Amino acid sequence: RDSLYTWYDRALILAFLPLSDLGVYNIAYMAFSVLASIAMSLGSALLPYYGMAYGRNDHKAITAGIRRASKYTMLVMFPLALGLAAAAKPTITLFAGQQYEQGWPILATLALFGLVYGLSPALSNLLLIYGKTKTILLLNLTSIASSLALLPLVQLLNLTGLAAVRGTSLLLTFTLSLHFISKTVKVEIDREAAAKTLASSTIMAITVTAIQQLLYSKLLLPLYVATGAAVYMAAIRTLKTLNREDIQLIKEIIGEKHSKYISKILGAK
């Protein structure tokens, strides 16, 4: 099952597009996979907490964990996704070579759908914890079936269409997962944090895109990244996205000494 879910898009290339397109798509998807790997790591880090709460039959703790965790996963994944979308061209040309430059719209499209990873880590493994293995299988098969229904996009938009198909399947899988999880345990998302984090990430992405319009070079990717990070942190501070509880948690993780600088940069209510 996992092999089919991972590789079906490559099979579509072999069936409907020139073989040369497979290399371009693979490079773009490999870059996107870094984003997916970070999201998977965040989800795995929550597994022990959810497992212990389920073992105690403490469903309220799981609900509280979803709300708290979703805020932090959004803080990390939203800017990464939109930042990768904004800097897709210099990213793919710097790390893969000029011959793969045409793959940047694929990477940008996948990265935009990668916004799903802002929330999915906070919900990942919950179906597994609650023993819904058949539901997990159904979700993956449904995702693949929906992709096949969108095949005209591949023929119309080529590789970018395929990226949209893959992204749509990712979005559908998340939506259905949320539906089934909400039937098992109450799901609460910090909507205020979601709005502020998305707004901050959007401002950052627009800024990075504008800079590239004025001054573009793949070698300037570190500058784009640094500028984007600075703009994002400034926006997070201006919108007062983090409160004192968040800062206290940061102190516990990285220590009192270093957390003072984080507090000054990000601000707190």
Secondary structure, DSSP 8 states (H G I E B T S, - for coil): -HHHHHHHHHHHHHHHS-THHHHHHHHHHHHHHHHHHHHHHHHHHHHHHHHHHHHTT-HHHHHHHHHHHHHHHHHHHHHHHHHHHHTHHHHHHHHH-GGGGGGHHHHHHHHHHGGGGGTHHHHTTHHHHTT-HHHHHHHHHHHHHHHHHTHHHHHHHHHHHHHHHHHHHHHHHHHHHHHHHHTTS-----HHHHHHHHHHHHHHHHHHHHHHHHS--GGGHHHHHHHHHHHHHHHHHHTT---HHHHHHHHHHH-HHHHHHHHHHH---
